[in-house]
Amino acid sequence: MRDCTTRANLKLSERGASRELRRRALPELVRMYREENAAKVAELLKRGKITCPPGLERQFIDAAREKITWNQLTDAYFDALNDFERLASSIDVAPEFAARLRRIVREASEANGRASRVMAERVSRLSETEVEKRAGWRKWEEAMVREIVATHFEKSDILPTREFSFEEIKTACPGIYAMVVTDWRFLAHAFFGGNQKGLSDSVYADSLHAMYAPYVDVFRTDSEMADHVRAAVVGRGTSVVGKLSKLVEELESRLARREISSHA
């Protein structure tokens, strides 16, 4: 949401308000915009369009009224998710919270699935050769990673002093890189491999999960996604398991190696 004071000043400027009128009208206009924001956020919370940990609704409304900053709200959000005792004590509302999260991811996945199938149809009609299409796809993939990272910087009020190379972004933001690469390379495999009909609504959710892959030792994923996740985390030390039957075997192998190294 735009800063309410900035929004109010812009509105008064658009109407050609004099300095005296601006001085008298600005506080009330700012208050009106803050209450308008609070009402919108309250409605979105009520409808489940904003999902927050149990008991954090007041902070969302306070942020809308500019009583706290959005960065402070973000800190409170993650603190709440990391406070296991608090989440456990609110178990009566936890199922509703989980249901909201599932609904948000499911709706996004369905929209992504529809968009992917439309894109596949358009790609199939392009006049370029497959080599040219794949080269263009790599450029889109890199552009998507850069755009998401830039958005995170903007939302965090961070202004980089220079433009980062793509290799630096891969190193500093491995989760974002893994998520985008997994998604786009799965789509490329479907588009150029002739399996356009096999693009399910779960692809987006599987790609979101891949964001965690660079930060764990063992990552379990769908067998169709395994090779793409593996390519996205190469060199990170993550073992990607595409079959549930192989998970115990991989965990035992890692524990055995760790025990051997501890006695070496």
Secondary structure, DSSP 8 states (H G I E B T S, - for coil): ---HHHHHHHHHHHTT--HHHHHHHHHHHHHHHHHHHHHHHHHHHHHTSS---TT-HHHHHHHHTTSS-HHHHHHHHHHHHH-HHHHHHTTTTHHHHHHHHHHHHHHHHHHHHHHHHHHHHHHHT--S-HHHHHHHHHHHHHHHHHHHHHHHHHHTT---SS---HHHHHHH-HHHHHHHHHHHHHHHHHHHHT-GGG--TTHHHHHHHGGGGGGSSEEE--HHHHHHHHHHTTTTT-EEE--GGGHHHHHHHHHHHHHHHHH-
